[in-house]
Amino acid sequence: MTLYHNIRWLGLAEGIEFLPVQKKVKSVPVPEDIDLVIEVADCDTQDYLWIMRETMGRMGEINRLTWDDVSLEERFVILYTRKKKGGHLTPRKIPMTEKLFQVLSARFEKRHIGKPWVFWHKYVSSKTQQVCEGPYKDRKKFMKTLCREAGVSYFRFHAIRHSGASLMDHNHVPVVAIQKILGHENGTTTEIYLHSMSDTERQAITVYERARNSHSNSHSRAGEIGTH
């Protein structure tokens, strides 16, 4: 649209009363629901969901994760995100929880030599029609099936980030630490993300891990009691 058309549109828009937009609070799954979804998934998908859950990474960040980005010795992973379309990939370090260390260690032992990605697949190229190997680009489709099989309300990958951030927020982790772990450029985004206002990143991850384990253990004990 040209500058002339922009000015003309603004002139025409004067006096128009815009209808209010109702913003809805996004539903955040409880830890028990995430546990159930992971339980019904196959082994490879379980690893994918655990890594997403323990890093609170975005789908694209997990898809592009390579073994060069994983330090089992120093127990951290590096996630890369592109803040703007066409922009550079920006890295951030995420300390490992014990669960993340276990999952990545097991995958590292079974990794395919010559395949740099933590998660990869074979697919038919839409351009060449040849069978190729490479990282995933999109893995959204299986969540509806898993949620249905687990008997929980449908949630997307992004909701797993919300759940982890909420756990840390409810356990009084400073917003600035949550901001760094989520990879937000400013704290305002994080505050909107958490829907609330409420030391280091490693301390934040430790608090999150303890809270998540507490929920998971309670869920497991309830299941054992129910079988007797």
C-alpha positions as CSV (number, residue, x, y, z in Angstrom):
1,M,0.0,0.0,0.0
2,T,1.4,3.4,-1.0
3,L,1.8,6.4,1.3
4,Y,-1.1,8.1,-0.5
5,H,-3.4,5.2,0.1
6,N,-2.3,4.9,3.8
7,I,-3.1,8.6,4.3
8,R,-6.4,8.2,2.5
9,W,-7.3,5.2,4.5
10,L,-6.5,7.0,7.8
11,G,-8.7,9.9,6.7
12,L,-11.6,7.6,5.9
13,A,-11.1,5.8,9.2
14,E,-11.6,9.0,11.3
15,G,-14.8,8.9,13.2
16,I,-15.1,5.1,12.9
17,E,-15.7,3.5,16.3
18,F,-13.8,0.2,16.5
19,L,-15.4,-2.7,18.3
20,P,-13.6,-3.8,21.5
21,V,-11.6,-7.0,21.2
22,Q,-12.0,-9.6,24.0
23,K,-8.7,-11.1,24.9
24,K,-8.9,-14.6,26.2
25,V,-6.5,-16.1,28.7
26,K,-4.8,-19.1,27.1
27,S,-5.5,-22.5,28.7
28,V,-2.4,-23.9,30.4
29,P,-2.4,-27.7,30.9
30,V,-1.7,-29.0,34.4
31,P,1.4,-31.1,34.9
32,E,-0.6,-34.2,35.3
33,D,-2.2,-33.8,31.8
34,I,1.3,-33.4,30.3
35,D,2.4,-36.6,32.2
36,L,-0.6,-38.5,30.7
37,V,0.2,-37.4,27.1
38,I,3.8,-38.4,27.5
39,E,2.8,-41.8,28.8
40,V,0.8,-42.7,25.7
41,A,3.4,-41.6,23.2
42,D,6.0,-43.8,21.5
43,C,9.5,-43.7,22.8
44,D,10.9,-41.2,20.3
45,T,8.0,-38.9,20.8
46,Q,8.3,-39.2,24.6
47,D,11.9,-38.0,24.3
48,Y,10.8,-35.1,22.1
49,L,8.1,-34.0,24.6
50,W,10.4,-34.4,27.6
51,I,13.1,-32.3,25.9
52,M,10.5,-29.6,25.0
53,R,9.1,-29.7,28.5
54,E,12.5,-29.6,30.4
55,T,13.9,-26.8,28.2
56,M,10.6,-24.9,27.7
57,G,11.9,-24.5,24.1
58,R,9.8,-23.7,21.0
59,M,9.0,-26.4,18.5
60,G,11.5,-24.9,15.9
61,E,14.2,-24.7,18.5
62,I,13.9,-28.4,19.4
63,N,13.6,-29.4,15.7
64,R,16.9,-27.7,14.9
65,L,18.7,-29.0,18.0
66,T,22.0,-30.7,17.1
67,W,24.5,-32.7,19.2
68,D,26.9,-29.8,18.9
69,D,24.4,-27.8,20.9
70,V,24.4,-30.4,23.7
71,S,27.0,-30.5,26.5
72,L,26.5,-33.6,28.6
73,E,29.7,-32.8,30.5
74,E,28.6,-29.3,31.6
75,R,24.9,-30.1,31.5
76,F,23.5,-27.5,29.3
77,V,21.9,-27.2,25.9
78,I,22.0,-24.3,23.5
79,L,18.7,-23.4,21.7
80,Y,18.6,-21.1,18.7
81,T,15.6,-18.9,17.8
82,R,15.0,-16.4,15.0
83,K,13.5,-13.3,16.6
84,K,12.5,-11.8,13.2
85,K,11.7,-13.4,9.9
86,G,14.9,-13.5,7.9
87,G,16.9,-12.5,10.9
88,H,19.9,-14.2,12.5
89,L,19.5,-17.1,14.9
90,T,20.1,-16.0,18.5
91,P,21.5,-18.6,20.9
92,R,20.7,-19.1,24.6
93,K,22.0,-21.6,27.1
94,I,19.5,-23.7,29.1
95,P,20.8,-25.7,32.2
96,M,19.8,-29.3,32.2
97,T,17.5,-30.9,34.7
98,E,18.3,-34.4,35.8
99,K,15.5,-35.7,33.6
100,L,16.8,-33.8,30.5
101,F,20.3,-35.2,31.2
102,Q,18.9,-38.8,31.3
103,V,16.9,-38.4,28.1
104,L,19.8,-36.8,26.1
105,S,22.3,-39.3,27.5
106,A,20.2,-42.2,26.3
107,R,19.7,-40.7,22.9
108,F,23.4,-39.9,22.6
109,E,24.2,-43.5,23.1
110,K,21.8,-44.6,20.4
111,R,22.6,-41.7,18.0
112,H,23.3,-42.4,14.3
113,I,26.9,-41.5,13.5
114,G,26.8,-38.9,10.7
115,K,23.4,-37.5,11.7
116,P,24.0,-34.2,13.6
117,W,20.4,-33.7,14.7
118,V,19.0,-34.9,18.0
119,F,15.7,-35.5,16.1
120,W,15.6,-36.4,12.4
121,H,13.5,-38.3,9.9
122,K,13.3,-39.5,6.4
123,Y,10.9,-37.7,4.0
124,V,10.1,-37.2,0.4
125,S,11.3,-33.8,-1.0
126,S,8.4,-31.9,-2.5
127,K,10.9,-30.4,-5.0
128,T,12.9,-33.4,-6.1
129,Q,10.6,-36.2,-5.1
130,Q,13.6,-37.9,-3.7
131,V,13.9,-39.5,-0.2
132,C,15.9,-37.2,2.1
133,E,17.0,-37.2,5.6
134,G,17.0,-34.1,7.9
135,P,15.5,-32.4,10.9
136,Y,11.7,-32.0,11.3
137,K,10.1,-28.7,10.2
138,D,6.7,-29.3,11.7
139,R,5.4,-31.8,14.2
140,K,2.1,-30.3,15.3
141,K,-0.3,-33.0,14.0
142,F,0.3,-35.8,16.6
143,M,-0.7,-33.7,19.6
144,K,-4.5,-34.0,18.9
145,T,-4.2,-37.8,18.7
146,L,-2.1,-38.0,21.9
147,C,-4.4,-35.8,23.9
148,R,-7.4,-37.8,22.7
149,E,-5.7,-41.1,23.7
150,A,-4.6,-39.7,27.0
151,G,-8.2,-38.5,27.7
152,V,-7.2,-34.8,28.3
153,S,-8.2,-31.6,26.8
154,Y,-6.2,-30.8,23.6
155,F,-3.2,-28.5,24.0
156,R,-0.4,-27.5,21.7
157,F,3.4,-27.5,22.1
158,H,3.4,-23.9,23.1
159,A,1.2,-24.6,26.1
160,I,4.0,-26.8,27.5
161,R,6.2,-23.6,27.6
162,H,3.4,-21.9,29.4
163,S,3.0,-24.7,31.9
164,G,6.7,-24.6,32.8
165,A,6.8,-20.9,33.0
166,S,3.8,-20.9,35.3
167,L,5.3,-23.5,37.6
168,M,8.4,-21.3,38.1
169,D,6.3,-18.1,38.5
170,H,4.1,-19.8,41.2
171,N,7.3,-20.9,43.0
172,H,8.6,-17.3,43.1
173,V,11.3,-17.5,40.4
174,P,12.2,-13.9,39.4
175,V,10.6,-12.9,36.1
176,V,14.0,-11.9,34.7
177,A,15.2,-15.6,35.1
178,I,12.1,-16.9,33.4
179,Q,12.5,-14.4,30.6
180,K,16.1,-15.7,29.9
181,I,15.0,-19.3,29.9
182,L,12.1,-18.7,27.6
183,G,14.2,-16.5,25.2
184,H,12.1,-13.4,25.4
185,E,13.8,-10.1,24.4
186,N,12.1,-8.1,27.2
187,G,10.4,-8.7,30.5
188,T,7.0,-7.3,29.3
189,T,6.6,-10.2,27.0
190,T,7.3,-12.6,29.8
191,E,4.8,-10.9,32.2
192,I,2.1,-11.1,29.5
193,Y,3.0,-14.7,28.9
194,L,2.6,-15.5,32.6
195,H,-0.6,-13.5,33.0
196,S,0.8,-12.3,36.3
197,M,3.5,-10.2,38.1
198,S,4.8,-12.2,40.4
199,D,19.8,-16.5,41.4
200,T,20.4,-17.4,38.3
201,E,19.0,-19.5,35.5
202,R,20.2,-22.7,37.0
203,Q,18.4,-21.9,40.3
204,A,15.3,-21.2,38.3
205,I,15.5,-24.6,36.5
206,T,16.2,-26.3,39.9
207,V,13.0,-24.8,41.3
208,Y,11.0,-25.9,38.3
209,E,12.4,-29.4,38.4
210,R,11.5,-29.9,42.1
211,A,8.0,-28.6,41.5
212,R,7.5,-30.7,38.4
213,N,8.8,-33.9,40.1
214,S,6.4,-33.2,43.0
215,H,3.4,-33.1,40.7
216,S,4.6,-36.2,38.7
217,N,5.3,-38.3,41.9
218,S,1.8,-37.4,43.3
219,H,0.3,-38.5,40.0
220,S,2.2,-41.8,40.1
221,R,1.2,-42.6,43.7
222,A,-2.4,-41.8,43.0
223,G,-2.3,-44.3,40.0
224,E,-0.7,-47.0,42.3
225,I,-3.4,-46.6,44.9
226,G,-6.1,-46.8,42.2
227,T,-4.8,-50.2,41.0
228,H,-5.2,-51.8,44.5
